[in-house]
Amino acid sequence: MSIGVLKKNNMRDLYLPNCDTWVFEDESSILGFISYYKGEIPAIFVDPSAQSQGIGTNLLNFLKQKYSKLNLAVYKENEKTHQFYIRHGFKDIEETVCEHTGHRQIVMYWKARS
């Protein structure tokens, strides 16, 4: 089993069933989703064909309206996504190694302004 398959199976079988998940859809298909679990965003996904259209921003803003604190982790080599979260007010907390993939990741935190 490859890392990609393991990650996909963990997401499908472990993480998402225990999360609250919201989807962004058009008339015919789901274009993205975001999941929340105990202050964490374990998953946010936008279909590659629908990226850079504000869907990720809408999903993230939806959670920011519901919750006053959010944490997430982004792979260190995924600079574009890291910058996306920085633009949305997330701050780097620490760098760790993902236990499932062995990849370096940056743990980030966002808190609503009082």
N, C-alpha and C positions, 0 to 999 in steps of 0.2 A: 504494500500500500504506500503510495507516495504522500509527501507532506501535503500537497494540494488536496488530495482525496481525504486525508485525515482531517484537515482543517474544515473542509466542506461537510464531512460527516459530523464532526463535533458541533459545528454551527447548527446543522439541521436537527441533530438528535439530542444535544445537551443544552446549548445556549438558548436557542429560540423558544423551545417549549416552556422555559422558565421566565421568559421576558414578556413585557408588554411591548407590542410591536404595532407600528402605524405604517400605512402604505400611502404612497403618492401615485395616483393613477390617472390616466386619461380615459376616454370612453371605452377603450378596448383592451388596455393592458396596464399592468403595474410597471411603473417607471423607476420606482425606488422604494426603499423602506428604511426605517430607523427603529432600533430596539433599545429598551431601557430596563435595567435591573439594578435595584438598590443603589441608586446614585451613579451608576456606570452606563456608558453607551458601549455595549459590546459589539454592536453592528450598525453601520450605516452604509447603504449601498445605493448607487444610482446607475441605471443601465448605461453602459458606455455610449450608446447612441443618443442618450438624452442628457449627457453631462454638459456643464457650462450653460445651463438654461435656468438656473436658480432653484432647482429641485432640492439639492443638498442643503442650500441655505434655508429653504422653506421648512424642510424636515428638522433641521437643527434649531431654527427659531421656534418651531412648535414645541419642542422639548424645553427650551429655555423659558417659554411662557408658563409651562406647567411646573417646573422645578427650579429651585433657587441655586442648586449646586449640581455640577456634573463632572465626571471624570471619564477619561477615555485613554486609549493607547493607540499610537500610530507607529508603523514600522519606520525606523530611522531613514532607510533608503527611499521612502516615499515622501520626498521633499515637497511635491506639489500639494499633497493632502495635509502635511504638517503646516504649510503656509496657509492653507484654507482655514484650519482651526485657529491659527494665530490671528488671522483677519477677523475671526468671529469671537475674539476675546479670551481664548484659551491660553493658559500659561504653561510652560514646561515645568514639571516638578522634578522628574528624575529620568535617567536612562536605565533600562533593565533589559533582560533577555526574555523573550516570549518562551514560556515553558513548553508550548505545543510545537513551535517551529524552530526554535533556536535562533531566530532573528533578533537583532537589536531593535528595541522599541523605545519610544519616548512617551512617558506617562504625562498626561496634561490635565489641567483643572480649570474649571470656569465657575465663577460665583457671581450671582446677580448683584448689581449695585444696590445698596440700601438707600 
